[in-house]
Structure formats: C-alpha cells, structure tokens
Amino acid sequence: MSTDAFTPQRQAALRSEDPSAARAAAARRRARRPIGKYLLNTLAMLVTLFWIFPIYWMFLISVRPLTNAYSQHPSFLPKPFSLSNYSDVVNDPQFWNSLKNSAVVVFSAVVVAVVVGFLAAVAIARFRFRARRAMIVMVMIVQMIPLGSVIVPLYFIYTKIGLNENLLGLVIAYLALTLPFCVWTLRGFVAGVPVELEEAAMVDGCSRFGAFFRVILPLVVPGLVSTAIYTLIQGWNEFQLTNFMINQNDHFTVSLYLNNFLGVNRQIQYGDVMATAILMALPVVILFMLVQRKVASGLTAGAVKG
Amino acid sequence: MTSLENAPELPGRARRGRGSSKIRSGGVAPYLLISPAVLLVIGVLGVPVVELVVLSFQSWAKLNPFSNATSGSWTGFKNYTTQLTSGQFWTITLRTILLTAIMVAVSMLIGLLLALLMQRISAWARNIMTFGLILVWSIPTLVSTIVFGWMFNADFGVVNILLGMLPHDWFNSSVSGFGVIVGLVVWGAVPMITLMIYAGLTQVPKELTEAARVDGASTWQTFRNVVEPIIRPVVLIMTSLSVFWDFQVFTQIWVMLNNQPHEQFWTLGIWSYFEGIANYDYGTASTLATITMLILLVVTIPYLRQLIRIGDAK
C-alpha cells in the first residue's frame, strides 16, 4: 500500500481505531517522505503570506503617520507606531452614526432572513406540493439576476412607495438578495434531518409545527448560523445598491461612509481611510472567526449534500 | 448530486432515501411556509425585473429626471436594434465575457490547487492557512479595492516600489489596468472557493481513494475517477456562482477608477450604470441590463438543470 493514501483524515480515523497502527503509519510516512511534507507546508505558508499581504499593508498604513504612506522607501514594520488615525475616525460622530445604521439594518435583515428562510426550507425539503419545482427554479434563477440591472427599476418602485432614502427599504432589499442562498443552504440541512425523528415527536404528542420547531430547529442550528453570517457579510459589505438608494449623510451605512470619506480625502488622509476600512472590517472578521468552523461546515453541508 | 447517489457505500444515503417516501403531500401548509420568502423575493426582485423589461422598450433619453413624468415614450425594439448594431455594444459585451472567463478560470484553478494543497499539509499549517483565507474572505470588497488601489498607486504604490518601476500608472492602459482588477477579484474570490472545495474534499470516503490505490491507480487517475465525481457538485456550484459574480463585477472597477471609469474600462454593468445615472437614459440602461440577464440565463441553463436534479432528489 502506498503511504500517499494516508491523508491527515485517514490518520485521524486510524488513530481512533488503533493508536499504535496510526503511529506506525505516521512514522512510516515521516520516514519515507519528510522533505515532501516540509515543502508543501512551506509552500502553504508562502501562499498564505502572499494572500494576506494586502491586509497587512492596510494595517501598516493605518498605524503609521501619514508621511510614511507617502514615502518612496517604505519599511515593512509598524514603526513609528501611532493610533492617531484611529482616533480621528473614532472622534467623528458621522462614523458612529453610519455604524449604527449598518448595525440596525443588518441585524434586522439577518433575523428575518433566518426565520423566513427556515420556513421556506422546511416547505421545500419536507413537503411535496404542486409549485415545489417552480420554487426551486425561482430560488436559483434569482441568483442570476444581475444586481446592477434591478437597481434602476427598484429605485423607481421605492420612490413610488416612499421606501427610498429609507433604512427599512435597505432591510427589504438585503433580504431579497440573500434569501435565495439562505433557503437553498437551509434546505440541505432540513433534508438531512431524518423524517423519523419528527414522526417520533408527533407520536409522543407534538403537533406538526411543534415537531418542526422542537426537533428540526435545534438540529439545523449550524445551518442557521452560516446563513446568518452569510446575510451579515452581504449586508454589511453591500455598496452598489445602497449607493443608489441612500444620498443623505445621516442615512449612510458604513460602506457609504467609507466611500464618501474616500471621495473627499483621496490623496490627503490615506491613514484615516485605512483606519476606517479596518474598523469597518473588524466586526465582520471577529464574528467570522468566532463561528468559522460552523460556517465552513455549514455552507458545504448545504451545497454538497443532496 | 447524482454522483453521490451512485457512490457504492455511504449508508446514510440509503436511510434518507427511504425517508423520502414519507415526505408529505401537504395541503396548504407548504404554501403558508414558503409565502413570506416568495413575496419578499417577488416584491424586491420579480417586480423590478418586469419593470426593467418594460423600461427597455421605452425611450427616456430626453426626459428631465426631476420632472413628474411617469413614463418614457414607447419605442418598441428600437433600443435593442440600436445596441445590437453598434460597435460599442459588441466591444463592451465581448470585453465583459472575456474578462469573466479569465476571472472564473483563474480563481477556480487557484482555488482547486489550494484546496488540494490544504488536504496534503500538516494540521497546524492548515489552521494557519484557513485563518488567512477567512481573514481575506471577510474583508469587504470596497475595502480591498481601496487597498489595492493604493498598492498600485502610480507614485507611492508598494508594488511599483518593489518592482522598481516608479512612477508607473497601471491604469494608463486597459490591459494592465484590467490585470490589476482581475488580480483583485481573484484575490477576493479564492478564499471562499478554496474552503468550499476543501470541505468537499473531506467528504471523499477514504476507503475509495485507498481502494483505487490498492488497485494500482495513479494519483491523476484517482483524482479523475474517484475524487472528482464527488467534489463535482461543489465545483459546479462555485463555478456558476463565480460566473454570476464576476460577470457583474462592479465595485472593483467603479471605485478603483475614482467613481469615473474611463470608457476603455467599461463592462456591461458599468456602462448600464452610467447610462442610467449619469445620462438618465433609463431605456438604454434597462436594455443593457436585460441583455446581461439573457446572456447569464443562456450560460447557466445547464447549471439550473443540475440544481433542479439536486433539489428533486429529496
């Protein structure tokens, strides 16, 4: 047997069955191909460094005085270190206002998307009804409507019904943009819960809806978390549509605030711009890190499982 | 998910297959459950799409946007014939298609290679790599566009400094300018693609690859015949989503070029936005958008069929 077959997962699987065999396999592998593994690990680290370099560069500009950003002989270390760029941003009430707007809009969108998406996923995964196939087609077709295309007509409609320049209008728009993916992902999760579990609950005296909420809901929490995160990232980062809908400063979301800031300060306050950008990305990065395992497995379970 | 259906083992499949016969036929319950989602999507996307198609048959060019006029004048297929016979339209359409093809191909290839790399490295290296990729994934497009714009700045960009070619304006020519934009899009797209494909790779039953090796299959044969069929659904979905996203790349071009991209950087999306916003020519903007949707629809019909099959499997 070639040692190539012993992927890390395989080693882990073996370890759980028979630790000595796993150790022996690992030892054999190490003995035979040590250099290959080192090379691959090194390659992986180089790729990672290369990939996060732009983020590191952004961080450097944000923590150094502006003159360093305009230097033609830049150093790659955060020296001299200063947080003055951050204090500029944090002392701007407009920044906090836009942060509040974003938080309100995105939080509402996430809550509604998870609830509405779960209900629709239960319908598609658990019932056979006449319009079911049409629903699946709709969920998919929506993914291919170019956002840029619907902006003008949506703007017309919003103007007619007074949702323009309105945070509620943004919530509704973000919902429609993210729901199809949420329904599709959650569908995979609901389908993965054995029907027998629900039936057992119903035999034990649960109503059908009781069974949905008491049996399915707890089992699809990873799916709910990943759809919530997906909606959060989409909403938090949405720029194109929001840029069209919102013009007044006090309705700005963080992405509009940043873009406006950039428009005013281009070539002037790059440190401030980068500090704003980092502050804008920070909440999403932290949340993402907190739930990343669930998200990665959740997204795939929805997409990979039939 | 036909490939997995045909996979020899995976006992969970069989159990779920039996469960599917117990799926209820429903009554009004499924309609009640699904109606909020459907109403939202129809309201925000369905109605505008209909309106969009209607607008594409009208001329708005001469109307003052602040007048109270509620419609343009009907012009039939005039907008379409104007576009389909103009050289500018074909240049921009072909440019958009070419750009999309390059972005999707490069990001899928790198994503696949990195996923295969992740599978073969030590656990600590994999954790670090995952962390880096997720960091990149969660950076908003607007932010990464600003950073790339600054890194490629003509006078102070770190890339020019490292390459020793100061000052050099990357956006002087559309080829090098689009090179930077492709780099930016690929940079942002690779993390999600890599992590999704890697997660797909972990679903490949080890017994299968093992058996293939025992039977003397080469690395390439194992990948082609054992691994590839199982990760095909996730690769398919990521490719199709990439086509949608990359065809509509907007922020990266718009912001990179100071909210005023020169005509040599226009794609269908940018052009449509320009006509709608700068020229208040909603007829032309809607026509371009409708054509964009038709192109995407044609390109993705196979994807749609595959997804219906996955959804119907239950």
Interface residues (C-beta under 8 A of the other chain):
Chain A: M1 S2 D4 A5 T7 P8 Q9 R10 A13 K37 L40 N41 L43 A44 M45 V47 T48 L49 W51 I52 P54 I55 W57 M58 I61 A69 Y70 S71 Q72 H73 P74 V116 G117 L119 A120 V122 A123 I124 A125 R126 F127 R128 F129 A131 R132 R133 M135 I136 V137 M138 M140 I141 V142 Q143 M144 I145 P146 L147 G148 S149 V150 I151 V152 P153 L154 F156 I157 I172 A173 L175 A176 L177 L179 P180 V183 R187 A191 G192 P194 V195 E196 E199 R208 I233 W236 N237 F239 Q240 F244 S255 L258 N259 L262 G263 R266 Y270 V273 M274 A277 M280 A281 V284 V285 F288 M289 Q292 A296 S297 L299 T300 A303 V304 K305 G306
Chain B: M1 L4 E5 R15 R16 G19 K22 I23 R24 S25 G26 A29 P30 Y31 L33 I34 P36 A37 V38 L40 V41 G43 V44 L45 V47 P48 V49 E51 L52 L55 L114 L117 M118 Q119 R120 I121 S122 A123 A125 R126 I128 M129 T130 F131 G132 L133 I134 L135 V136 W137 S138 I139 P140 T141 L142 V143 S144 I146 V147 F148 W150 M151 D155 F156 V158 I161 L166 W187 V190 P191 L195 M196 A199 G200 T202 Q203 K206 T209 E210 R213 V214 T219 P233 V234 I237 L241 F244 F247 Q248 F250 T251 W254 V255 N258 N259 G269 S272 Y273 G276 I277 Y282 A285 S286 A289 T290 T292 M293 L296 L297 T300 Y303 L304 L307 I308 I310 G311 D312 A313 K314
